[in-house]
Amino acid sequence: MIREAASNVRKDFAEALNRVAFGGERIILHRRGKDVAVLVPMGDLELLEEIEDILDSREAALRIANPNEAPIPYERVRKELDLG
C-alpha cells in the first residue's frame, strides 16, 4: 500500500483516482504524519462489506441460538449507530 500526504493527492486527485480505479492501488492518506483515510478500489470495498455482512449474520445466528442473553435496548442501538 502506498502512503501519501493528503495535500499531494489533492493537487492531482484525478491521477490518484485513476491509479486506484484502474491500477488497483490502495492509497493511505495522511495529514501531519497521521493516517486519516484510504482510497481503495470498489472491489475492495465490496469485499469489506461482504465480510461485514457475514460477521453480522454469524452474530445474529448466535443471538438467536442463545435467547437467554440479555437483549440490547432499541434506544441504545439507535444511539450507538448515531441514528438520532
C-alpha positions as CSV (number, residue, x, y, z in Angstrom):
1,M,0.0,0.0,0.0
2,I,1.2,3.4,-0.9
3,R,1.2,6.2,1.7
4,E,0.8,9.8,0.6
5,A,0.1,13.2,2.1
6,A,-3.5,14.2,1.5
7,S,-2.3,17.6,0.2
8,N,-0.3,15.9,-2.5
9,V,-3.2,13.7,-3.6
10,R,-5.5,16.7,-3.6
11,K,-3.2,18.5,-6.2
12,D,-3.7,15.7,-8.7
13,F,-6.8,13.9,-7.5
14,A,-7.7,12.6,-10.9
15,E,-4.4,10.9,-11.3
16,A,-4.7,9.2,-7.8
17,L,-8.2,8.2,-8.6
18,N,-7.1,6.5,-11.9
19,R,-4.3,4.7,-10.1
20,V,-6.9,3.3,-7.6
21,A,-9.8,2.7,-10.1
22,F,-7.8,1.3,-13.0
23,G,-4.5,0.2,-11.4
24,G,-5.9,-1.4,-8.3
25,E,-3.7,0.6,-6.0
26,R,-4.6,1.3,-2.4
27,I,-3.5,4.7,-1.1
28,I,-3.3,5.6,2.5
29,L,-3.8,9.4,3.0
30,H,-2.1,11.1,5.9
31,R,-2.1,14.6,7.4
32,R,0.8,15.8,9.5
33,G,2.1,12.2,9.6
34,K,-1.2,10.7,10.9
35,D,-3.1,8.3,8.7
36,V,-6.7,9.7,8.1
37,A,-8.3,7.8,5.2
38,V,-7.7,5.3,2.4
39,L,-8.6,5.3,-1.3
40,V,-9.4,1.7,-2.3
41,P,-10.8,0.1,-5.5
42,M,-14.6,-0.6,-5.5
43,G,-13.8,-4.3,-5.4
44,D,-12.0,-3.9,-2.1
45,L,-15.0,-2.0,-0.6
46,E,-17.4,-4.7,-1.9
47,L,-15.3,-7.4,-0.2
48,L,-15.2,-5.5,3.1
49,E,-18.9,-5.0,3.0
50,E,-19.4,-8.7,2.3
51,I,-17.2,-9.7,5.2
52,E,-19.2,-7.3,7.5
53,D,-22.4,-9.0,6.3
54,I,-21.0,-12.4,7.1
55,L,-19.9,-11.4,10.5
56,D,-23.3,-9.7,11.2
57,S,-25.1,-12.9,10.1
58,R,-23.0,-15.0,12.4
59,E,-23.6,-12.7,15.3
60,A,-27.3,-12.7,14.6
61,A,-27.3,-16.6,14.5
62,L,-25.5,-16.7,17.8
63,R,-28.0,-14.3,19.4
64,I,-31.0,-16.3,18.1
65,A,-29.4,-19.6,19.3
66,N,-28.9,-18.1,22.8
67,P,-32.2,-16.4,23.7
68,N,-31.3,-16.2,27.4
69,E,-28.8,-13.5,26.7
70,A,-30.0,-10.0,27.7
71,P,-31.5,-8.0,24.8
72,I,-30.0,-4.7,23.8
73,P,-32.5,-1.9,24.2
74,Y,-33.6,-0.2,20.9
75,E,-32.7,3.2,22.2
76,R,-29.1,2.1,22.9
77,V,-28.7,0.7,19.4
78,R,-30.0,3.9,17.8
79,K,-27.6,5.9,19.9
80,E,-24.6,3.6,19.1
81,L,-25.4,3.8,15.4
82,D,-25.9,7.6,15.6
83,L,-29.5,7.3,14.3
84,G,-30.8,10.1,16.4
